[in-house]
Amino acid sequence: MKRLLLVAFSVLTVVLTSTTISAWAAGAAEASYTPANIAVLVNGTALSVAQGPVLSHKNIMVPLRAVVEPLGATVTWTGTIPQVRIQQGDTVFSLNIGSDRAFKERAGIFFLEEPPVLVKGHTMVSLRFLAEGLGAKVDWDETRKTVFISTGDFMGPEYPPPAVSKQEIPATDNYYRLYDLEVGPNSGPSAEEAKAYVLKQGLLKTVKDVQFTPIRFCEDGDTDTMVVGNDELGREKAVWLTKNRYGGTVSVTGSVVLAEAISREKVYDMLRAKGIKTENIKKMYLAPYEKDKIYWLVIAEQADKTYHSAFDCKTGTMVLENVVPRTP
């Protein structure tokens, strides 16, 4: 028997300006998932639902509503973009189908090791979300192929005996893998890993430069790895990469052919037209503000204010402007 105990942890506080999905097709296609063939007990009661747990990339996915409602939470769908809202007391989370970002209102954001999916009309979430988001306790009994989910100090007679140490849990346990808790900002892959990735994937044919780019104006926050080079057509192109801190997988957050982006000088002109002097611009760089949205991000300090501005890199449209008083 193996017992995995996870406790909720405080997520990092970030400024959250939008919770959008870049695209959603009405009646989104539902992929086929492998049945997990396991039992799930919530506070000692067996889960009985039309759609049982499934395996997705060797992670257990369970039906959200059927699990969280017995834990005292409510589930609603909101907005024109399908978004799942989960409320447990004063705690409110938002999830988007297919997105690995979970948002906690007035608090922060964390990344899911497996995005929520739809299976036969049921929203399925990973067990890790239940532990991190709702503070549930998740235990796995290998002998009985049973997941135990509970809150508080619940410990019914169905529970397995005390847990073995983490070192005794075999790496071949594909039902639920415990990742060591990591805190701090997310970052992209190393320079060498980023170079190897873009070349192997055919995103670039040659590499000229690699930089670590802060996103959302915060130099101490999340960073992506930007790789600049030439593609197979000879065009100079920038590609931004992120790395999943739990699974270690590398993925693309955005790319742009630099000749298609407006110039730095054009951004200077637009800022001057708004009364911001060039000498007061402290930082200007290209970065993905969110997936596949490449913007010129500008930080300027003028008089007693700090200006955060974002311009669409291709159209020049200002998509964000935030003005805050400067700290003395």
Helices and strands as residue ranges (DSSP letters): E 34-35, E 39-42, E 45-46, E 54-56, E 59-63, H 64-68, G 69-71, E 74-78, E 83-88, E 91-96, E 101-104, E 108-111, E 117-119, E 122-126, H 127-134, E 137-141, E 146-150, G 166-168, H 191-200, E 206-214, E 223-230, E 236-243, E 250-257, G 258-260, H 264-273, G 278-280, E 281-290, E 293-302, E 305-312, E 318-325
